[in-house]
Amino acid sequence: MPKLKKFKLKEVMVFFQKLPFILGKNAFLTFLGLFILALIFASFIFYTNYILRKDIDLDIIQEEFKFDSQTYQEVLEVWQEKDQRFKETDSKNYPNPFVL
């Protein structure tokens, strides 16, 4: 049975302290690696949200949309009142405080 090498906490801390310099020296390879990771992640998201969702039946919604004219009239009245108040403020003539 082979023996496993034990990692010391100080060695790991030294590695993580040197990591920004190592990544900075190999900036192109770092960019390339991160770009490939982003492509893998994006393809996984695309697969889970688009390809797997194609097979789902959309027959879940069986209830038809019903138009409630009572509610529509109430909303229309509120909009007309707001429009009327807006037009009334336009007709008022306020003095300019910056002109002497």
Secondary structure, 3 states (H helix, E strand, C coil): CCCCCCCCHHHHHHHHHHHHHHHHHCHHHHHHHHHHHHHHHHHHHHHHHHHCCCCCCCCCCCCCCCCCHHHHHHHHHHHHHHHHHHHHHHHCCCCCCCCC
